Amino acid sequence: MKRLRITVFLFVFATLNLFSQDKNIGAELSEIRKNKNHLELDVKNIFDGLGNATLLYKRTFQSGELIDVNSIRLIRFLGRINNQITLTDDPARQPGDTSNVRLHPSDLINFQLAIGFERQKMNKNFVHYYGVDGIIEFLKSDGSGSVTIGRVANNFTGSGNDRFIKSIRTGLNPFIGIKYYFTNRLSIGMETGISILYFSQSVAEARYEQKVVNGQLEKVFVKDEPSKSQGIWTGFNNLRFLTIGYTF
């Protein structure tokens, strides 16, 4: 993994150096303005192996009669999804168990959607941009494993219990970023920002217990009452996106 990181870093550095030395290669603001659609893919998870990626679509727009030739305004849409739906029965279920609850492996539904405003200012091949996103994220996890709510990992595989988690987060995400255009269509960029989110979550533990039923000892599925909480979550997003972009 370390070799992969070094290889990617050297490749990006060499490419930037090559393009910066050739004045005939690069982007012109007048040409970029002709492209109304911007499609970007977050690839930062390549450093941690294959994982979730966020897809961004941006569309330029104009308001009013005056045009700032050094900047571009965009409406942007973000989407990320990470689902796992289990179609098999619980392999740990004992023979004769008639419960309809499946505990292992876990089911997971997790998605994030956002809409935001972005303004780009260009200096030769470099673009500096800023804006704000309004986001909503939903997470539902049934079963055992590790689930991250916010940035706190909930590990409970070894507890002997399973958890049923529901979480909704919504709020604002101000951001700033920088992009470099290799050509009038291709770019690479980095983005950071902060999150100010309202969250509401419910966590309930579940387990099998030995109980006497009609004079016989049976294994019974027991689910506790959910623990609910609400509040405000804030955080610094570090490297929020590392994107490869294409405009058209």
QUIPESUL-V783685 format. One record per residue. N is the residue number from 0. RES is the residue in three letters. NEAR is the number of other ideal C-beta (glycine too) atoms within 10 Angstrom. Layout:
n=(N | N)
res=(RES | RES)
near=(NEAR | NEAR)
This chain:
n=(0 | 1 | 2 | 3 | 4 | 5 | 6 | 7 | 8 | 9 | 10 | 11 | 12 | 13 | 14 | 15 | 16 | 17 | 18 | 19 | 20 | 21 | 22 | 23 | 24 | 25 | 26 | 27 | 28 | 29 | 30 | 31 | 32 | 33 | 34 | 35 | 36 | 37 | 38 | 39 | 40 | 41 | 42 | 43 | 44 | 45 | 46 | 47 | 48 | 49 | 50 | 51 | 52 | 53 | 54 | 55 | 56 | 57 | 58 | 59 | 60 | 61 | 62 | 63 | 64 | 65 | 66 | 67 | 68 | 69 | 70 | 71 | 72 | 73 | 74 | 75 | 76 | 77 | 78 | 79 | 80 | 81 | 82 | 83 | 84 | 85 | 86 | 87 | 88 | 89 | 90 | 91 | 92 | 93 | 94 | 95 | 96 | 97 | 98 | 99 | 100 | 101 | 102 | 103 | 104 | 105 | 106 | 107 | 108 | 109 | 110 | 111 | 112 | 113 | 114 | 115 | 116 | 117 | 118 | 119 | 120 | 121 | 122 | 123 | 124 | 125 | 126 | 127 | 128 | 129 | 130 | 131 | 132 | 133 | 134 | 135 | 136 | 137 | 138 | 139 | 140 | 141 | 142 | 143 | 144 | 145 | 146 | 147 | 148 | 149 | 150 | 151 | 152 | 153 | 154 | 155 | 156 | 157 | 158 | 159 | 160 | 161 | 162 | 163 | 164 | 165 | 166 | 167 | 168 | 169 | 170 | 171 | 172 | 173 | 174 | 175 | 176 | 177 | 178 | 179 | 180 | 181 | 182 | 183 | 184 | 185 | 186 | 187 | 188 | 189 | 190 | 191 | 192 | 193 | 194 | 195 | 196 | 197 | 198 | 199 | 200 | 201 | 202 | 203 | 204 | 205 | 206 | 207 | 208 | 209 | 210 | 211 | 212 | 213 | 214 | 215 | 216 | 217 | 218 | 219 | 220 | 221 | 222 | 223 | 224 | 225 | 226 | 227 | 228 | 229 | 230 | 231 | 232 | 233 | 234 | 235 | 236 | 237 | 238 | 239 | 240 | 241 | 242 | 243 | 244 | 245 | 246 | 247)
res=(MET | LYS | ARG | LEU | ARG | ILE | THR | VAL | PHE | LEU | PHE | VAL | PHE | ALA | THR | LEU | ASN | LEU | PHE | SER | GLN | ASP | LYS | ASN | ILE | GLY | ALA | GLU | LEU | SER | GLU | ILE | ARG | LYS | ASN | LYS | ASN | HIS | LEU | GLU | LEU | ASP | VAL | LYS | ASN | ILE | PHE | ASP | GLY | LEU | GLY | ASN | ALA | THR | LEU | LEU | TYR | LYS | ARG | THR | PHE | GLN | SER | GLY | GLU | LEU | ILE | ASP | VAL | ASN | SER | ILE | ARG | LEU | ILE | ARG | PHE | LEU | GLY | ARG | ILE | ASN | ASN | GLN | ILE | THR | LEU | THR | ASP | ASP | PRO | ALA | ARG | GLN | PRO | GLY | ASP | THR | SER | ASN | VAL | ARG | LEU | HIS | PRO | SER | ASP | LEU | ILE | ASN | PHE | GLN | LEU | ALA | ILE | GLY | PHE | GLU | ARG | GLN | LYS | MET | ASN | LYS | ASN | PHE | VAL | HIS | TYR | TYR | GLY | VAL | ASP | GLY | ILE | ILE | GLU | PHE | LEU | LYS | SER | ASP | GLY | SER | GLY | SER | VAL | THR | ILE | GLY | ARG | VAL | ALA | ASN | ASN | PHE | THR | GLY | SER | GLY | ASN | ASP | ARG | PHE | ILE | LYS | SER | ILE | ARG | THR | GLY | LEU | ASN | PRO | PHE | ILE | GLY | ILE | LYS | TYR | TYR | PHE | THR | ASN | ARG | LEU | SER | ILE | GLY | MET | GLU | THR | GLY | ILE | SER | ILE | LEU | TYR | PHE | SER | GLN | SER | VAL | ALA | GLU | ALA | ARG | TYR | GLU | GLN | LYS | VAL | VAL | ASN | GLY | GLN | LEU | GLU | LYS | VAL | PHE | VAL | LYS | ASP | GLU | PRO | SER | LYS | SER | GLN | GLY | ILE | TRP | THR | GLY | PHE | ASN | ASN | LEU | ARG | PHE | LEU | THR | ILE | GLY | TYR | THR | PHE)
near=(8 | 7 | 7 | 11 | 12 | 10 | 10 | 13 | 11 | 10 | 10 | 13 | 10 | 10 | 13 | 14 | 9 | 11 | 17 | 13 | 8 | 8 | 8 | 4 | 12 | 16 | 23 | 13 | 19 | 9 | 13 | 21 | 17 | 11 | 14 | 13 | 12 | 24 | 14 | 23 | 14 | 21 | 15 | 17 | 13 | 14 | 15 | 9 | 8 | 7 | 10 | 11 | 16 | 19 | 14 | 23 | 14 | 24 | 12 | 18 | 11 | 11 | 7 | 6 | 5 | 6 | 12 | 11 | 9 | 10 | 15 | 24 | 17 | 19 | 14 | 19 | 14 | 20 | 12 | 17 | 13 | 13 | 10 | 13 | 7 | 15 | 6 | 8 | 10 | 16 | 9 | 11 | 17 | 10 | 4 | 7 | 16 | 7 | 13 | 6 | 15 | 18 | 23 | 16 | 15 | 20 | 16 | 18 | 15 | 18 | 14 | 17 | 16 | 20 | 12 | 20 | 14 | 21 | 13 | 22 | 14 | 20 | 9 | 13 | 20 | 15 | 22 | 14 | 21 | 15 | 21 | 14 | 22 | 13 | 19 | 14 | 19 | 14 | 20 | 17 | 24 | 19 | 22 | 21 | 16 | 11 | 21 | 13 | 17 | 16 | 11 | 8 | 9 | 13 | 11 | 16 | 13 | 7 | 11 | 10 | 16 | 25 | 22 | 20 | 20 | 17 | 20 | 16 | 19 | 15 | 17 | 17 | 20 | 14 | 21 | 14 | 19 | 14 | 21 | 21 | 24 | 17 | 15 | 17 | 15 | 13 | 22 | 18 | 20 | 15 | 23 | 14 | 20 | 14 | 20 | 12 | 19 | 13 | 17 | 13 | 18 | 15 | 19 | 17 | 17 | 17 | 15 | 20 | 9 | 8 | 11 | 9 | 9 | 5 | 5 | 7 | 9 | 15 | 14 | 14 | 16 | 11 | 12 | 13 | 8 | 14 | 10 | 11 | 10 | 9 | 9 | 9 | 15 | 10 | 13 | 10 | 15 | 9 | 11 | 21 | 21 | 17 | 23 | 13 | 20 | 14 | 22 | 9)
